[in-house]
Amino acid sequence: MTDVLDPIILNFIYAFIGGLMTLFFMWLGCTMFNRMVCTFRISEELGKGNMAVGMMVMGMFIGIGIGIGLVIGMGLN
């Protein structure tokens, strides 16, 4: 199948699917964290301007993004 598709188009398809997977896993990570920690809600605390929760979410997004990005990047070889 890869002989039929141009490698540039194939890379765009991989990037698009990888982006969707990354967004899904970021959403899943936030949802799971909200369910595990019952003392506060992420959305409410971000609305109040809580910087600690904002930095925690940022770290979670960066970590999940790097992890999924590495898996997708290694899969392209």
LOMARVEX-245106 format. One record per residue: residue number from 1; residue in three letters; chain; x, y, z of N, C-alpha, C, O, CB in turn. Coordinates in Angstrom, 1 decimal. Glycine has a CB too. Layout:
N
+-----+------+-------+--------+--------+--------+--------+--------+--------+--------+--------+--------+--------+--------+--------+--------+--------+--------+
!  nr ! rest ! kette !    npx !    npy !    npz !   capx !   capy !   capz !    cpx !    cpy !    cpz !    opx !    opy !    opz !   cbpx !   cbpy !   cbpz !
+-----+------+-------+--------+--------+--------+--------+--------+--------+--------+--------+--------+--------+--------+--------+--------+--------+--------+
! NUM !  ALA !     A !      X !      Y !      Z !      X !      Y !      Z !      X !      Y !      Z !      X !      Y !      Z !      X !      Y !      Z !
...
+-----+------+-------+--------+--------+--------+--------+--------+--------+--------+--------+--------+--------+--------+--------+--------+--------+--------+
// end
This chain:
77
+-----+------+-------+--------+--------+--------+--------+--------+--------+--------+--------+--------+--------+--------+--------+--------+--------+--------+
!  nr ! rest ! kette !    npx !    npy !    npz !   capx !   capy !   capz !    cpx !    cpy !    cpz !    opx !    opy !    opz !   cbpx !   cbpy !   cbpz !
+-----+------+-------+--------+--------+--------+--------+--------+--------+--------+--------+--------+--------+--------+--------+--------+--------+--------+
!   1 !  MET !     A !    0.8 !   -1.2 !    0.0 !    0.0 !    0.0 !    0.0 !    0.9 !    1.3 !    0.0 !    0.5 !    2.3 !   -0.6 !   -0.9 !    0.0 !    1.2 !
!   2 !  THR !     A !    2.0 !    1.2 !    0.7 !    2.9 !    2.4 !    0.7 !    3.5 !    2.7 !   -0.6 !    3.9 !    3.8 !   -0.9 !    4.0 !    2.2 !    1.7 !
!   3 !  ASP !     A !    3.6 !    1.7 !   -1.5 !    4.1 !    2.0 !   -2.9 !    3.1 !    2.8 !   -3.7 !    3.5 !    3.6 !   -4.6 !    4.4 !    0.7 !   -3.6 !
!   4 !  VAL !     A !    1.8 !    2.7 !   -3.4 !    0.8 !    3.4 !   -4.1 !    0.7 !    4.9 !   -3.7 !    0.6 !    5.8 !   -4.5 !   -0.6 !    2.8 !   -4.0 !
!   5 !  LEU !     A !    0.8 !    5.1 !   -2.4 !    0.7 !    6.5 !   -1.8 !    2.0 !    7.2 !   -1.8 !    3.1 !    6.6 !   -1.6 !    0.1 !    6.4 !   -0.4 !
!   6 !  ASP !     A !    2.0 !    8.4 !   -2.1 !    3.2 !    9.3 !   -2.1 !    3.7 !    9.4 !   -0.6 !    2.8 !    9.6 !    0.3 !    2.9 !   10.7 !   -2.7 !
!   7 !  PRO !     A !    4.9 !    9.3 !   -0.3 !    5.4 !    9.3 !    1.0 !    5.0 !   10.6 !    1.8 !    4.8 !   10.6 !    3.0 !    6.9 !    9.2 !    1.1 !
!   8 !  ILE !     A !    4.9 !   11.7 !    1.1 !    4.6 !   13.0 !    1.7 !    3.1 !   12.9 !    2.2 !    2.8 !   13.3 !    3.3 !    4.7 !   14.2 !    0.7 !
!   9 !  ILE !     A !    2.2 !   12.4 !    1.3 !    0.8 !   12.2 !    1.7 !    0.7 !   11.3 !    2.9 !   -0.1 !   11.5 !    3.8 !    0.0 !   11.8 !    0.5 !
!  10 !  LEU !     A !    1.5 !   10.2 !    2.8 !    1.4 !    9.2 !    3.9 !    1.9 !    9.8 !    5.2 !    1.3 !    9.5 !    6.3 !    2.3 !    8.0 !    3.5 !
!  11 !  ASN !     A !    2.9 !   10.7 !    5.2 !    3.4 !   11.3 !    6.4 !    2.3 !   12.3 !    7.0 !    2.2 !   12.4 !    8.2 !    4.7 !   12.1 !    6.1 !
!  12 !  PHE !     A !    1.6 !   13.0 !    6.1 !    0.5 !   13.9 !    6.6 !   -0.6 !   13.0 !    7.2 !   -1.2 !   13.4 !    8.2 !   -0.1 !   14.7 !    5.4 !
!  13 !  ILE !     A !   -0.9 !   11.9 !    6.6 !   -1.9 !   11.0 !    7.2 !   -1.5 !   10.5 !    8.6 !   -2.2 !   10.5 !    9.6 !   -2.2 !    9.8 !    6.3 !
!  14 !  TYR !     A !   -0.2 !   10.1 !    8.7 !    0.4 !    9.7 !   10.0 !    0.3 !   10.8 !   11.0 !    0.0 !   10.6 !   12.2 !    1.8 !    9.2 !    9.9 !
!  15 !  ALA !     A !    0.7 !   12.0 !   10.6 !    0.7 !   13.2 !   11.5 !   -0.8 !   13.5 !   12.0 !   -1.0 !   13.8 !   13.1 !    1.3 !   14.4 !   10.8 !
!  16 !  PHE !     A !   -1.7 !   13.4 !   11.1 !   -3.1 !   13.7 !   11.4 !   -3.7 !   12.7 !   12.4 !   -4.3 !   13.1 !   13.4 !   -4.0 !   13.7 !   10.1 !
!  17 !  ILE !     A !   -3.4 !   11.4 !   12.1 !   -3.9 !   10.4 !   13.0 !   -3.2 !   10.5 !   14.4 !   -3.8 !   10.3 !   15.4 !   -3.7 !    9.0 !   12.4 !
!  18 !  GLY !     A !   -1.9 !   10.8 !   14.3 !   -1.1 !   11.0 !   15.6 !   -1.6 !   12.2 !   16.4 !   -1.7 !   12.1 !   17.6 !    0.4 !   11.2 !   15.3 !
!  19 !  GLY !     A !   -2.0 !   13.3 !   15.7 !   -2.6 !   14.4 !   16.4 !   -3.9 !   14.1 !   17.1 !   -4.1 !   14.5 !   18.2 !   -2.8 !   15.6 !   15.5 !
!  20 !  LEU !     A !   -4.7 !   13.3 !   16.4 !   -6.0 !   12.9 !   17.0 !   -5.8 !   12.0 !   18.2 !   -6.5 !   12.1 !   19.2 !   -6.9 !   12.2 !   15.9 !
!  21 !  MET !     A !   -4.8 !   11.1 !   18.0 !   -4.5 !   10.2 !   19.2 !   -4.0 !   10.9 !   20.4 !   -4.4 !   10.6 !   21.5 !   -3.5 !    9.1 !   18.7 !
!  22 !  THR !     A !   -3.2 !   11.9 !   20.1 !   -2.6 !   12.7 !   21.2 !   -3.7 !   13.5 !   21.9 !   -3.8 !   13.5 !   23.2 !   -1.6 !   13.7 !   20.7 !
!  23 !  LEU !     A !   -4.6 !   14.1 !   21.2 !   -5.7 !   14.8 !   21.8 !   -6.6 !   13.9 !   22.6 !   -7.0 !   14.3 !   23.7 !   -6.6 !   15.6 !   20.7 !
!  24 !  PHE !     A !   -6.9 !   12.7 !   22.1 !   -7.7 !   11.8 !   22.8 !   -7.1 !   11.4 !   24.1 !   -7.7 !   11.3 !   25.1 !   -8.0 !   10.5 !   21.9 !
!  25 !  PHE !     A !   -5.8 !   11.0 !   24.1 !   -5.1 !   10.6 !   25.3 !   -4.9 !   11.8 !   26.3 !   -4.9 !   11.5 !   27.5 !   -3.7 !   10.0 !   25.0 !
!  26 !  MET !     A !   -4.8 !   13.0 !   25.8 !   -4.8 !   14.1 !   26.8 !   -6.2 !   14.3 !   27.4 !   -6.2 !   14.5 !   28.7 !   -4.4 !   15.4 !   26.0 !
!  27 !  TRP !     A !   -7.2 !   14.1 !   26.7 !   -8.6 !   14.2 !   27.3 !   -8.8 !   13.1 !   28.2 !   -9.3 !   13.3 !   29.3 !   -9.7 !   14.2 !   26.1 !
!  28 !  LEU !     A !   -8.3 !   11.9 !   27.9 !   -8.5 !   10.7 !   28.8 !   -7.7 !   10.9 !   30.0 !   -8.2 !   10.6 !   31.1 !   -8.0 !    9.4 !   28.0 !
!  29 !  GLY !     A !   -6.5 !   11.4 !   29.9 !   -5.7 !   11.7 !   31.1 !   -6.3 !   12.7 !   32.1 !   -6.3 !   12.5 !   33.3 !   -4.3 !   12.2 !   30.7 !
!  30 !  CYS !     A !   -6.9 !   13.8 !   31.6 !   -7.6 !   14.7 !   32.4 !   -8.8 !   14.1 !   33.1 !   -9.1 !   14.4 !   34.2 !   -7.9 !   16.0 !   31.6 !
!  31 !  THR !     A !   -9.5 !   13.4 !   32.3 !  -10.8 !   12.7 !   32.8 !  -10.4 !   11.7 !   33.9 !  -11.1 !   11.7 !   34.9 !  -11.5 !   12.1 !   31.7 !
!  32 !  MET !     A !   -9.4 !   10.9 !   33.7 !   -9.0 !   10.0 !   34.7 !   -8.5 !   10.7 !   36.0 !   -8.8 !   10.2 !   37.1 !   -7.9 !    9.0 !   34.2 !
!  33 !  PHE !     A !   -7.7 !   11.7 !   35.8 !   -7.2 !   12.5 !   37.0 !   -8.4 !   13.1 !   37.7 !   -8.4 !   13.1 !   39.0 !   -6.2 !   13.5 !   36.5 !
!  34 !  ASN !     A !   -9.4 !   13.6 !   37.0 !  -10.5 !   14.2 !   37.7 !  -11.3 !   13.2 !   38.5 !  -11.8 !   13.5 !   39.6 !  -11.5 !   14.9 !   36.7 !
!  35 !  ARG !     A !  -11.4 !   12.0 !   38.0 !  -12.1 !   10.9 !   38.7 !  -11.3 !   10.4 !   39.9 !  -11.9 !   10.0 !   40.9 !  -12.4 !    9.7 !   37.8 !
!  36 !  MET !     A !   -9.9 !   10.4 !   39.8 !   -9.1 !    9.9 !   40.9 !   -9.0 !   10.9 !   42.1 !   -9.0 !   10.5 !   43.2 !   -7.7 !    9.6 !   40.4 !
!  37 !  VAL !     A !   -9.0 !   12.2 !   41.7 !   -8.9 !   13.2 !   42.8 !  -10.3 !   13.8 !   42.9 !  -10.7 !   14.6 !   42.1 !   -7.8 !   14.3 !   42.4 !
!  38 !  CYS !     A !  -10.9 !   13.5 !   44.0 !  -12.3 !   14.0 !   44.2 !  -12.3 !   15.3 !   45.0 !  -13.4 !   15.8 !   45.2 !  -13.1 !   12.9 !   45.0 !
!  39 !  THR !     A !  -11.2 !   15.8 !   45.5 !  -11.2 !   17.0 !   46.3 !  -11.4 !   18.3 !   45.5 !  -11.8 !   19.3 !   46.1 !   -9.9 !   17.1 !   47.1 !
!  40 !  PHE !     A !  -11.1 !   18.3 !   44.2 !  -11.3 !   19.5 !   43.4 !  -11.6 !   19.0 !   42.0 !  -11.3 !   17.9 !   41.5 !  -10.1 !   20.4 !   43.5 !
!  41 !  ARG !     A !  -12.1 !   20.0 !   41.2 !  -12.4 !   19.8 !   39.8 !  -11.4 !   20.7 !   39.0 !  -11.3 !   21.9 !   39.3 !  -13.9 !   20.1 !   39.4 !
!  42 !  ILE !     A !  -10.8 !   20.1 !   38.0 !   -9.8 !   20.9 !   37.2 !  -10.4 !   22.1 !   36.6 !   -9.9 !   23.2 !   36.7 !   -9.2 !   20.0 !   36.1 !
!  43 !  SER !     A !  -11.6 !   22.0 !   35.9 !  -12.2 !   23.1 !   35.2 !  -12.6 !   24.2 !   36.2 !  -12.4 !   25.4 !   35.9 !  -13.4 !   22.6 !   34.5 !
!  44 !  GLU !     A !  -13.1 !   23.9 !   37.4 !  -13.5 !   24.9 !   38.4 !  -12.2 !   25.6 !   38.9 !  -12.3 !   26.9 !   39.0 !  -14.2 !   24.3 !   39.5 !
!  45 !  GLU !     A !  -11.2 !   24.9 !   39.2 !  -10.0 !   25.5 !   39.7 !   -9.3 !   26.4 !   38.7 !   -8.7 !   27.4 !   39.0 !   -9.0 !   24.5 !   40.2 !
!  46 !  LEU !     A !   -9.3 !   26.0 !   37.4 !   -8.7 !   26.8 !   36.3 !   -9.6 !   28.1 !   36.2 !   -9.0 !   29.1 !   35.9 !   -8.7 !   26.0 !   35.0 !
!  47 !  GLY !     A !  -10.9 !   28.0 !   36.3 !  -11.7 !   29.1 !   36.2 !  -11.5 !   30.1 !   37.3 !  -11.6 !   31.4 !   37.1 !  -13.2 !   28.7 !   36.3 !
!  48 !  LYS !     A !  -11.0 !   29.7 !   38.5 !  -10.7 !   30.5 !   39.6 !   -9.3 !   31.1 !   39.5 !   -8.9 !   32.1 !   40.2 !  -10.8 !   29.8 !   41.0 !
!  49 !  GLY !     A !   -8.5 !   30.6 !   38.5 !   -7.2 !   31.1 !   38.3 !   -6.1 !   30.4 !   39.1 !   -5.1 !   31.0 !   39.4 !   -7.2 !   32.6 !   38.6 !
!  50 !  ASN !     A !   -6.4 !   29.2 !   39.6 !   -5.4 !   28.5 !   40.4 !   -4.2 !   28.1 !   39.5 !   -4.3 !   27.2 !   38.6 !   -6.1 !   27.2 !   41.0 !
!  51 !  MET !     A !   -3.1 !   28.7 !   39.8 !   -1.9 !   28.5 !   39.0 !   -1.3 !   27.0 !   39.2 !   -0.7 !   26.5 !   38.2 !   -0.8 !   29.5 !   39.3 !
!  52 !  ALA !     A !   -1.4 !   26.5 !   40.4 !   -0.9 !   25.2 !   40.6 !   -1.6 !   24.1 !   39.8 !   -1.0 !   23.2 !   39.2 !   -1.0 !   24.8 !   42.1 !
!  53 !  VAL !     A !   -2.9 !   24.2 !   39.7 !   -3.7 !   23.3 !   38.8 !   -3.3 !   23.5 !   37.4 !   -3.2 !   22.5 !   36.6 !   -5.2 !   23.4 !   39.1 !
!  54 !  GLY !     A !   -3.2 !   24.7 !   37.0 !   -2.8 !   25.0 !   35.6 !   -1.4 !   24.4 !   35.2 !   -1.2 !   23.9 !   34.1 !   -2.7 !   26.5 !   35.4 !
!  55 !  MET !     A !   -0.5 !   24.5 !   36.1 !    0.8 !   23.9 !   35.9 !    0.8 !   22.4 !   35.9 !    1.6 !   21.8 !   35.1 !    1.8 !   24.4 !   36.9 !
!  56 !  MET !     A !   -0.1 !   21.8 !   36.7 !   -0.2 !   20.4 !   36.8 !   -0.8 !   19.9 !   35.4 !   -0.3 !   18.9 !   34.9 !   -1.1 !   19.9 !   37.9 !
!  57 !  VAL !     A !   -1.8 !   20.6 !   34.9 !   -2.4 !   20.2 !   33.6 !   -1.4 !   20.4 !   32.5 !   -1.3 !   19.6 !   31.6 !   -3.7 !   21.1 !   33.3 !
!  58 !  MET !     A !   -0.6 !   21.5 !   32.6 !    0.4 !   21.7 !   31.6 !    1.4 !   20.6 !   31.6 !    1.8 !   20.0 !   30.5 !    1.2 !   23.1 !   31.8 !
!  59 !  GLY !     A !    1.9 !   20.1 !   32.7 !    2.8 !   19.0 !   32.8 !    2.3 !   17.7 !   32.3 !    2.9 !   16.9 !   31.7 !    3.3 !   18.9 !   34.3 !
!  60 !  MET !     A !    1.0 !   17.5 !   32.6 !    0.3 !   16.3 !   32.1 !    0.2 !   16.3 !   30.6 !    0.5 !   15.3 !   30.0 !   -1.1 !   16.2 !   32.7 !
!  61 !  PHE !     A !   -0.1 !   17.4 !   30.0 !   -0.2 !   17.5 !   28.6 !    1.1 !   17.4 !   27.9 !    1.3 !   16.7 !   26.9 !   -0.8 !   18.9 !   28.2 !
!  62 !  ILE !     A !    2.2 !   18.0 !   28.5 !    3.5 !   17.9 !   27.9 !    4.0 !   16.4 !   28.0 !    4.5 !   15.9 !   27.0 !    4.5 !   18.8 !   28.6 !
!  63 !  GLY !     A !    3.8 !   15.8 !   29.1 !    4.2 !   14.4 !   29.3 !    3.5 !   13.4 !   28.4 !    4.1 !   12.6 !   27.7 !    4.0 !   13.9 !   30.7 !
!  64 !  ILE !     A !    2.2 !   13.6 !   28.3 !    1.4 !   12.7 !   27.4 !    1.8 !   13.0 !   25.9 !    1.9 !   12.0 !   25.1 !   -0.1 !   12.9 !   27.6 !
!  65 !  GLY !     A !    2.0 !   14.2 !   25.6 !    2.3 !   14.6 !   24.2 !    3.7 !   14.0 !   23.8 !    3.9 !   13.5 !   22.7 !    2.4 !   16.1 !   24.1 !
!  66 !  ILE !     A !    4.7 !   14.1 !   24.7 !    6.0 !   13.6 !   24.4 !    5.9 !   12.1 !   24.3 !    6.5 !   11.5 !   23.4 !    7.0 !   14.0 !   25.5 !
!  67 !  GLY !     A !    5.2 !   11.4 !   25.2 !    5.1 !   10.0 !   25.2 !    4.4 !    9.5 !   23.9 !    5.0 !    8.6 !   23.2 !    4.3 !    9.5 !   26.3 !
!  68 !  ILE !     A !    3.3 !   10.1 !   23.5 !    2.6 !    9.6 !   22.3 !    3.4 !   10.0 !   21.1 !    3.5 !    9.3 !   20.1 !    1.2 !   10.2 !   22.2 !
!  69 !  GLY !     A !    4.1 !   11.2 !   21.1 !    4.9 !   11.6 !   20.0 !    6.1 !   10.7 !   19.7 !    6.4 !   10.4 !   18.6 !    5.4 !   13.0 !   20.2 !
!  70 !  LEU !     A !    6.7 !   10.2 !   20.8 !    7.8 !    9.2 !   20.6 !    7.3 !    7.9 !   20.1 !    8.0 !    7.3 !   19.2 !    8.5 !    9.0 !   22.0 !
!  71 !  VAL !     A !    6.1 !    7.5 !   20.5 !    5.6 !    6.2 !   20.0 !    5.3 !    6.3 !   18.5 !    5.6 !    5.4 !   17.8 !    4.3 !    5.8 !   20.8 !
!  72 !  ILE !     A !    4.6 !    7.4 !   18.2 !    4.3 !    7.6 !   16.8 !    5.6 !    7.8 !   15.9 !    5.7 !    7.3 !   14.8 !    3.4 !    8.9 !   16.6 !
!  73 !  GLY !     A !    6.5 !    8.6 !   16.4 !    7.8 !    8.8 !   15.7 !    8.6 !    7.5 !   15.5 !    9.1 !    7.3 !   14.4 !    8.6 !    9.8 !   16.4 !
!  74 !  MET !     A !    8.6 !    6.7 !   16.5 !    9.3 !    5.4 !   16.3 !    8.6 !    4.5 !   15.4 !    9.2 !    3.6 !   14.7 !    9.5 !    4.7 !   17.6 !
!  75 !  GLY !     A !    7.2 !    4.7 !   15.3 !    6.4 !    3.8 !   14.4 !    6.6 !    4.2 !   12.9 !    6.3 !    3.4 !   12.1 !    5.0 !    3.9 !   14.7 !
!  76 !  LEU !     A !    7.2 !    5.4 !   12.6 !    7.4 !    5.8 !   11.2 !    8.6 !    5.1 !   10.6 !    8.7 !    5.1 !    9.4 !    7.5 !    7.3 !   11.2 !
!  77 !  ASN !     A !    9.5 !    4.6 !   11.4 !   10.7 !    4.0 !   10.9 !   10.4 !    2.6 !   10.3 !   11.4 !    2.0 !    9.8 !   11.8 !    3.9 !   11.9 !
+-----+------+-------+--------+--------+--------+--------+--------+--------+--------+--------+--------+--------+--------+--------+--------+--------+--------+
// end
